[in-house]
Amino acid sequence: MKKVLFVFLLLASTVQGQSLDWKENKPLQKIKLISSGGDHIRLRSIDRHNGAVIVFLSPECPLSQVYTRELNELYEQHKHNDMAFYGVFPGKELSPAQIEAFRRQYKLQFPILMDIDYRLSGALHAKVTPEVFLCDPWGGVHYRGAIDDRAVSLGKLNDYAQETYLFNAIEMWLMQEPIWPIETNAIGCIIELP
């Protein structure tokens, strides 16, 4: 009987797929960033949460501005599930005051971090703003890409989303169900890595 139960559990974990496996991301765990408010945040601290949403933003990117409402709503919906949210501004062109002004203007409720030397952008291979990453407590990425499918191109937005990729990924993660899709094409302003 024990052998049958073991085989069943092994098959069940295989069927559920890799999205349930926590993947240690050592480069991400070593990164320490400064928030727009001046706090030092180590990304290894996400191990105190059920997971983390990391979203790359730029105040100069119209889609970053457009998606602030959805990001705030997702944060409000999932903060009681102990999901950490971080907005990340790559590069050193903007001052902390400019980034903090963007946070206040769009009433972002979650911490905003400055990735001055592109360490986090490089570790996650972020390409555009806005682009989201759903990470497990050790920094392993389980979903990356678009927030939803509203953005057709930089200048063209649908009125409503047909697919809510990030919302679905968070829900599946919290229910310990396989996440699908695990990657989508994020449309936005290019992050120019040095």
C-alpha positions in Angstrom: 0.0 0.0 0.0 2.8 2.4 0.9 4.5 1.7 -2.5 1.2 2.5 -4.4 0.8 5.8 -2.4 4.4 6.8 -3.1 3.9 6.1 -6.9 0.7 8.1 -6.9 2.3 11.1 -5.1 5.2 11.0 -7.5 2.9 10.9 -10.6 0.7 13.7 -9.1 3.7 16.0 -8.6 4.9 15.2 -12.2 1.5 15.9 -13.7 1.3 19.3 -11.9 4.4 20.4 -13.7 7.4 22.5 -13.0 5.4 25.6 -12.0 5.1 24.1 -8.5 8.9 23.5 -8.1 10.6 26.3 -6.1 13.7 27.2 -7.9 16.5 28.9 -6.0 17.8 32.0 -7.9 21.0 32.8 -6.1 21.9 35.9 -8.3 18.5 37.4 -7.4 18.9 36.6 -3.7 22.1 38.5 -3.5 20.7 41.7 -4.9 20.1 44.7 -2.6 18.3 47.7 -3.9 17.3 51.1 -2.6 13.6 52.1 -2.5 12.5 55.5 -3.7 12.0 56.3 0.0 15.6 55.5 0.9 15.1 52.1 2.4 17.6 49.3 1.6 15.8 46.1 0.5 17.4 42.7 0.0 15.5 40.6 -2.5 16.3 37.5 -0.5 13.6 38.8 1.9 10.9 37.6 -0.4 11.4 34.2 1.3 9.2 35.6 4.1 6.3 35.7 1.6 4.3 33.2 -0.4 5.8 34.7 -3.5 6.6 38.1 -5.2 5.5 40.1 -8.2 8.3 42.2 -9.6 7.3 44.7 -12.2 9.7 46.8 -14.2 8.4 50.4 -14.8 9.4 53.7 -16.3 7.6 57.0 -15.8 8.5 57.9 -19.4 6.7 54.8 -20.8 3.0 55.4 -21.4 2.1 51.7 -20.8 3.8 51.9 -17.3 1.4 54.8 -16.6 -1.6 53.0 -18.0 -1.1 49.8 -16.0 -0.6 51.4 -12.6 -4.4 51.0 -11.8 -4.3 47.3 -12.6 -1.1 46.8 -10.5 -2.7 48.6 -7.6 -5.8 46.4 -7.8 -3.7 43.2 -8.0 -1.7 44.4 -5.0 -4.9 45.1 -3.0 -6.4 41.8 -4.0 -3.4 39.7 -3.0 -1.7 41.5 -0.1 -3.8 39.4 2.4 -2.3 36.3 0.7 1.2 37.5 1.7 2.3 38.2 -1.9 5.1 40.8 -2.0 4.9 43.4 -4.8 7.9 45.5 -6.0 8.0 48.1 -8.7 11.5 48.4 -10.2 12.9 51.4 -12.1 16.0 50.3 -14.1 18.8 52.8 -14.8 20.2 55.9 -13.1 18.6 58.6 -15.4 15.9 59.4 -12.8 16.4 60.8 -9.4 14.8 59.2 -6.3 12.6 62.3 -6.1 11.3 61.8 -9.7 10.6 58.1 -9.0 8.8 59.0 -5.7 6.8 61.6 -7.6 5.6 58.9 -10.0 4.7 56.6 -7.1 2.7 59.4 -5.5 1.0 60.6 -8.7 -0.2 57.1 -9.5 -0.8 56.1 -5.9 1.3 53.0 -6.0 0.9 51.2 -2.7 3.8 48.8 -3.0 7.6 49.5 -2.7 9.3 51.1 -5.6 13.0 50.1 -6.1 15.8 51.7 -8.1 17.9 49.2 -10.1 20.6 51.8 -10.8 23.2 49.3 -12.0 20.8 47.0 -13.8 21.7 44.0 -11.5 18.0 42.9 -11.1 17.2 43.7 -14.8 20.1 41.5 -15.8 19.4 38.7 -13.4 15.8 38.4 -14.6 16.6 39.3 -18.3 14.0 42.0 -18.2 13.5 43.5 -21.7 10.7 46.1 -21.5 8.6 48.3 -19.2 6.1 47.2 -18.0 7.2 43.6 -17.7 6.2 41.4 -14.8 7.9 38.4 -13.1 6.1 36.1 -10.6 8.7 34.6 -8.3 8.6 31.9 -5.6 10.1 32.7 -2.2 13.6 31.8 -3.4 13.4 34.0 -6.5 12.6 31.3 -9.1 10.5 32.7 -11.9 7.2 31.0 -12.6 5.6 33.5 -14.9 7.2 36.4 -16.9 5.7 38.7 -19.5 2.7 40.9 -19.9 0.2 41.9 -17.2 -2.7 41.2 -19.6 -3.4 41.3 -23.3 -4.8 44.8 -23.6 -1.6 46.2 -25.2 -1.5 45.3 -28.8 1.5 47.6 -29.5 3.0 50.7 -27.9 0.4 53.0 -29.4 -2.6 50.6 -29.5 -4.6 49.4 -26.5 -7.8 47.4 -26.4 -10.5 48.7 -24.1 -10.7 45.5 -22.1 -8.4 42.5 -21.4 -9.4 39.1 -22.8 -6.6 37.4 -20.9 -5.5 38.5 -17.4 -2.1 36.7 -17.4 -0.7 38.0 -14.1 -3.9 37.7 -12.2 -4.3 34.1 -13.4 -0.7 33.3 -12.6 -1.0 34.6 -9.1 -4.2 32.7 -8.5 -2.7 29.4 -9.9 0.4 29.9 -7.8 -1.6 30.4 -4.6 -3.7 27.3 -5.3 -0.6 25.3 -6.1 -1.8 24.6 -9.6 0.2 24.6 -12.8 0.6 28.1 -14.3 -0.1 28.4 -18.0 1.1 30.2 -19.9 4.4 30.6 -18.1 5.7 33.2 -20.5 4.0 35.9 -22.7 5.3 38.6 -24.9 5.4 41.9 -22.9 4.9 44.9 -25.0 6.4 48.2 -23.8 9.4 50.5 -23.8 12.8 48.8 -24.2 15.1 48.6 -21.2 18.5 49.5 -22.6 21.0 47.5 -20.6 24.6 48.8 -20.7 
